Amino acid sequence: MANNDNGSSFAFGFLFGGIIGVLIGVLLAPRAGSETRSELADRSEAWRSRAEEMAARVREKVGPTVEIAKERVAPAVENVRSRIAPAMDTFRETVTPVVEQVSSRMGGGRQSDDDQAESPSVDGAAETEENGETPRT
């Protein structure tokens, strides 16, 4: 569909939109930088004080509830710990020999950092064969 107004409506719309944009820009133009920073500082202080007040109110309302919950949960936690302790001891007694056995098969047991620094490398570079020669890798 052809429009025979030779683009005059587009030009009018473009000009009208530009004028409206300039008017809105002038009306909403920011203040000077120092004024803006001052207002932001004031607002941030107000927001900070509100947040502190809200936190204090929450602590006042929730604090006693938290203390009551702690008082009620602590005995249950101790009860669970006392029930689990023997099982943990049994587990440790069972697992420790197995870990030591696996460690001894893998490389002679656990070694301290100092012992590991002095021990031969795993790749065999410091090992010697029965005939006194270093194996090739």
Backbone as numpy.savetxt, mean C-alpha at the origin, in Angstrom:
# Nx Ny Nz CAx CAy CAz Cx Cy Cz
-28.40 17.46 -48.25 -29.24 18.62 -48.25 -28.35 19.85 -48.25
-28.52 20.62 -49.22 -27.71 21.82 -49.36 -28.37 22.99 -48.66
-27.52 23.85 -48.10 -28.00 25.05 -47.42 -27.50 26.25 -48.23
-28.39 27.13 -48.65 -28.03 28.20 -49.57 -27.78 29.54 -48.90
-27.43 29.58 -47.62 -27.21 30.87 -46.96 -25.74 31.28 -46.99
-24.92 30.58 -47.75 -23.49 30.87 -47.92 -22.72 30.93 -46.61
-23.10 30.16 -45.59 -22.39 30.09 -44.33 -22.66 31.25 -43.39
-23.64 32.10 -43.70 -23.89 33.25 -42.82 -24.44 32.81 -41.48
-25.24 31.76 -41.45 -25.76 31.30 -40.15 -24.62 30.73 -39.30
-23.66 30.03 -39.94 -22.52 29.52 -39.20 -21.70 30.68 -38.63
-21.45 31.68 -39.42 -20.67 32.83 -38.97 -21.40 33.54 -37.84
-22.71 33.70 -37.96 -23.49 34.35 -36.90 -23.40 33.52 -35.61
-23.54 32.22 -35.71 -23.45 31.35 -34.54 -22.07 31.38 -33.90
-21.06 31.39 -34.77 -19.69 31.45 -34.27 -19.44 32.76 -33.52
-19.88 33.88 -34.11 -19.71 35.19 -33.49 -20.50 35.28 -32.19
-21.75 34.83 -32.22 -22.60 34.86 -31.03 -22.00 33.99 -29.91
-21.52 32.81 -30.25 -20.89 31.93 -29.26 -19.64 32.55 -28.67
-18.85 33.22 -29.51 -17.65 33.90 -29.02 -17.98 34.99 -28.03
-19.01 35.78 -28.34 -19.41 36.87 -27.44 -19.90 36.30 -26.11
-20.73 35.29 -26.16 -21.22 34.66 -24.92 -20.03 34.09 -24.12
-19.09 33.48 -24.79 -17.92 32.93 -24.10 -17.09 33.99 -23.41
-16.90 35.13 -24.08 -16.15 36.22 -23.48 -16.88 36.77 -22.26
-18.20 36.94 -22.36 -18.97 37.45 -21.22 -18.88 36.50 -20.02
-19.03 35.23 -20.27 -18.95 34.25 -19.17 -17.54 34.25 -18.58
-16.53 34.34 -19.44 -15.16 34.37 -18.96 -14.88 35.57 -18.07
-15.40 36.73 -18.45 -15.20 37.93 -17.65 -15.93 37.81 -16.32
-17.15 37.25 -16.34 -17.91 37.13 -15.10 -17.29 36.11 -14.14
-16.69 35.07 -14.68 -16.12 34.01 -13.84 -14.60 34.08 -13.73
-14.01 35.15 -14.14 -12.56 35.28 -14.11 -12.05 35.14 -12.68
-10.93 34.44 -12.51 -10.39 34.27 -11.16 -9.84 35.58 -10.60
-9.77 35.59 -9.30 -9.19 36.75 -8.63 -7.68 36.75 -8.83
-7.04 37.73 -8.30 -5.58 37.80 -8.35 -5.01 36.59 -7.61
-3.79 36.20 -7.97 -3.17 35.03 -7.36 -3.07 35.10 -5.86
-2.72 36.26 -5.32 -2.59 36.38 -3.86 -3.95 36.22 -3.18
-5.02 36.74 -3.81 -6.36 36.58 -3.23 -6.78 35.11 -3.27
-6.50 34.46 -4.37 -6.86 33.05 -4.50 -6.13 32.20 -3.48
-4.82 32.44 -3.30 -4.05 31.67 -2.31 -4.55 31.92 -0.90
-4.91 33.15 -0.60 -5.43 33.49 0.72 -6.75 32.77 0.98
-7.62 32.78 -0.02 -8.90 32.10 0.14 -8.72 30.59 0.29
-7.80 30.03 -0.50 -7.54 28.59 -0.38 -6.98 28.25 1.00
-6.11 29.09 1.52 -5.56 28.84 2.86 -6.65 28.89 3.91
-7.55 29.88 3.79 -8.65 29.99 4.75 -9.57 28.78 4.67
-9.90 28.39 3.44 -10.79 27.24 3.27 -10.13 25.96 3.77
-8.86 25.78 3.48 -8.20 24.56 3.93 -8.13 24.51 5.45
-7.93 25.64 6.09 -7.95 25.68 7.56 -9.33 25.31 8.08
-10.36 25.84 7.43 -11.73 25.51 7.84 -12.01 24.02 7.65
-11.58 23.46 6.53 -11.78 22.03 6.29 -11.01 21.19 7.30
-9.81 21.62 7.63 -9.00 20.89 8.62 -9.68 20.89 9.98
-10.18 22.06 10.38 -10.84 22.13 11.69 -12.12 21.31 11.69
-12.86 21.31 10.58 -14.06 20.47 10.51 -13.69 18.99 10.63
-12.65 18.59 9.93 -12.22 17.19 9.99 -11.80 16.81 11.41
-11.09 17.69 12.09 -10.70 17.41 13.48 -11.91 17.30 14.38
-12.90 18.19 14.19 -14.13 18.12 14.99 -14.87 16.81 14.74
-14.97 16.44 13.45 -15.66 15.19 13.13 -14.93 13.99 13.72
-13.61 14.00 13.66 -12.83 12.90 14.22 -13.04 12.81 15.73
-13.08 13.97 16.39 -13.31 13.97 17.83 -14.70 13.40 18.16
-15.71 13.80 17.36 -17.06 13.27 17.60 -17.09 11.76 17.38
-16.42 11.30 16.34 -16.40 9.86 16.07 -15.71 9.13 17.22
-14.59 9.70 17.69 -13.90 9.07 18.82 -14.79 9.02 20.06
-15.54 10.09 20.30 -16.43 10.12 21.46 -17.51 9.05 21.36
-18.07 8.89 20.16 -19.16 7.93 19.99 -18.66 6.50 19.88
-17.55 6.31 19.19 -17.08 4.97 18.90 -16.12 4.46 19.97
-15.43 5.35 20.65 -14.43 4.97 21.63 -14.93 3.97 22.67
-16.04 4.28 23.35 -16.55 3.32 24.34 -16.92 1.98 23.71
-17.46 2.01 22.51 -17.82 0.77 21.84 -16.58 -0.06 21.55
-15.52 0.59 21.13 -14.28 -0.12 20.84 -13.73 -0.73 22.13
-13.76 0.02 23.21 -13.27 -0.52 24.48 -14.09 -1.72 24.93
-15.40 -1.63 24.79 -16.27 -2.76 25.16 -15.94 -3.98 24.29
-15.75 -3.73 23.00 -15.42 -4.83 22.09 -14.08 -5.46 22.48
-13.10 -4.63 22.82 -11.80 -5.16 23.24 -11.96 -6.02 24.49
-12.75 -5.53 25.45 -12.95 -6.29 26.68 -13.63 -7.62 26.43
-14.54 -7.65 25.46 -15.25 -8.89 25.16 -14.43 -9.83 24.30
-13.61 -9.29 23.41 -12.85 -10.12 22.49 -11.59 -10.68 23.14
-10.98 -9.95 24.04 -9.72 -10.39 24.65 -9.82 -11.77 25.27
-10.84 -12.08 26.07 -10.93 -13.44 26.62 -11.07 -14.50 25.53
-11.81 -14.19 24.48 -11.97 -15.17 23.40 -10.64 -15.41 22.70
-9.87 -14.35 22.49 -8.57 -14.48 21.86 -7.66 -15.34 22.73
-7.65 -15.08 24.02 -6.82 -15.88 24.93 -7.27 -17.34 24.95
-8.57 -17.55 24.86 -9.10 -18.92 24.83 -8.61 -19.64 23.58
-8.67 -18.98 22.44 -8.21 -19.58 21.20 -6.71 -19.84 21.28
-5.96 -18.88 21.78 -4.51 -19.08 21.91 -4.19 -20.27 22.80
-4.89 -20.40 23.91 -4.61 -21.52 24.81 -4.97 -22.85 24.17
-5.97 -22.86 23.31 -6.34 -24.10 22.64 -5.37 -24.43 21.51
-4.86 -23.41 20.85 -3.97 -23.63 19.71 -2.55 -23.94 20.15
-2.12 -23.44 21.28 -0.74 -23.60 21.74 -0.28 -25.06 21.75
-1.05 -26.00 22.33 -0.58 -27.39 22.29 -0.44 -27.94 20.86
-1.37 -27.57 20.01 -1.29 -28.04 18.63 -0.06 -27.48 17.94
0.24 -26.21 18.19 1.42 -25.59 17.60 2.69 -26.27 18.12
2.72 -26.57 19.41 3.88 -27.26 19.97 4.06 -28.63 19.32
2.96 -29.36 19.17 3.02 -30.68 18.52 3.50 -30.54 17.08
2.98 -29.53 16.39 3.39 -29.28 15.00 4.89 -29.02 14.93
5.38 -28.16 15.81 6.81 -27.84 15.82 7.64 -29.09 16.12
7.19 -29.89 17.09 7.93 -31.11 17.44 7.96 -32.10 16.29
6.91 -32.11 15.49 6.84 -33.03 14.36 7.64 -32.52 13.18
7.56 -31.22 12.92 8.18 -30.66 11.73 9.67 -30.43 11.89
10.12 -30.06 13.06 11.53 -29.73 13.26 12.46 -30.87 12.85
12.22 -32.12 13.28 13.12 -33.20 12.84 13.10 -33.41 11.33
11.93 -33.24 10.72 11.84 -33.42 9.27 12.64 -32.34 8.56
12.52 -31.11 9.02 13.27 -30.00 8.42 14.77 -30.24 8.58
15.18 -30.67 9.75 16.59 -30.93 9.98 17.10 -32.07 9.10
16.25 -33.10 8.92 16.65 -34.23 8.08 16.80 -33.79 6.62
15.85 -33.02 6.14 15.92 -32.53 4.76 17.13 -31.62 4.59
17.36 -30.76 5.57 18.50 -29.85 5.49 19.81 -30.62 5.46
19.92 -31.66 6.27 21.16 -32.42 6.30 21.39 -33.15 4.99
20.33 -33.62 4.35 20.47 -34.30 3.06 20.82 -33.32 1.94
20.36 -32.08 2.09 20.56 -31.08 1.03 21.93 -30.42 1.11
22.55 -30.40 2.26 23.84 -29.72 2.29 24.47 -29.68 3.65
24.20 -30.63 4.47 24.87 -30.70 5.75 24.23 -29.84 6.82
22.99 -29.58 6.71 22.32 -28.83 7.77 22.34 -27.34 7.51
21.75 -26.64 8.40 21.70 -25.19 8.29 23.07 -24.61 8.62
23.42 -23.55 7.90 24.69 -22.90 8.13 24.44 -21.43 8.41
25.30 -20.88 9.23 25.20 -19.45 9.47 25.75 -18.71 8.26
25.56 -17.41 8.20 26.08 -16.60 7.10 27.59 -16.71 7.01
28.28 -16.76 8.17 29.73 -16.87 8.17 30.17 -18.22 7.60
29.45 -19.28 7.98 29.78 -20.61 7.49 29.56 -20.70 5.98
28.50 -20.07 5.50 28.19 -20.12 4.07 29.24 -19.38 3.27
29.80 -18.33 3.81 30.81 -17.56 3.10 32.08 -18.39 2.91
32.37 -19.30 3.87 33.57 -20.10 3.80 33.35 -21.41 3.06
32.11 -21.82 2.85 31.84 -23.12 2.25 32.03 -23.05 0.75
32.29 -24.20 0.12 32.47 -24.21 -1.33 31.18 -23.83 -2.04
31.33 -23.35 -3.25 30.15 -22.93 -3.99 29.39 -24.14 -4.48
28.16 -23.93 -4.81 27.29 -25.01 -5.24 27.66 -25.51 -6.62
28.19 -24.64 -7.48 28.49 -25.03 -8.86 29.72 -25.93 -8.96
30.40 -26.17 -7.87 31.52 -27.10 -7.87 32.85 -26.46 -8.16
32.93 -25.16 -8.25 34.18 -24.48 -8.60 35.22 -24.68 -7.52
34.83 -24.79 -6.28 35.80 -24.92 -5.21 35.94 -26.36 -4.74
35.18 -27.26 -5.35 35.24 -28.65 -4.94 36.42 -29.34 -5.63
36.87 -30.42 -5.04 37.91 -31.22 -5.69 37.42 -32.64 -5.77
37.84 -33.32 -6.83 37.48 -34.73 -6.96 38.44 -35.57 -6.13
38.18 -36.86 -6.12 39.02 -37.76 -5.32 40.47 -37.71 -5.75
40.77 -37.46 -7.02 42.15 -37.46 -7.48 42.82 -36.10 -7.28
42.11 -35.13 -6.65 42.69 -33.85 -6.32 42.50 -32.79 -7.40
41.83 -33.13 -8.49 41.61 -32.16 -9.55 40.26 -31.46 -9.36
40.22 -30.24 -9.83 38.98 -29.48 -9.78 38.11 -29.92 -10.94
36.84 -30.26 -10.69 35.97 -30.70 -11.79 35.66 -29.56 -12.74
35.52 -29.89 -14.03 35.17 -28.90 -15.02 33.67 -28.71 -15.06
33.27 -27.46 -15.27 31.84 -27.19 -15.30 31.40 -26.83 -16.69
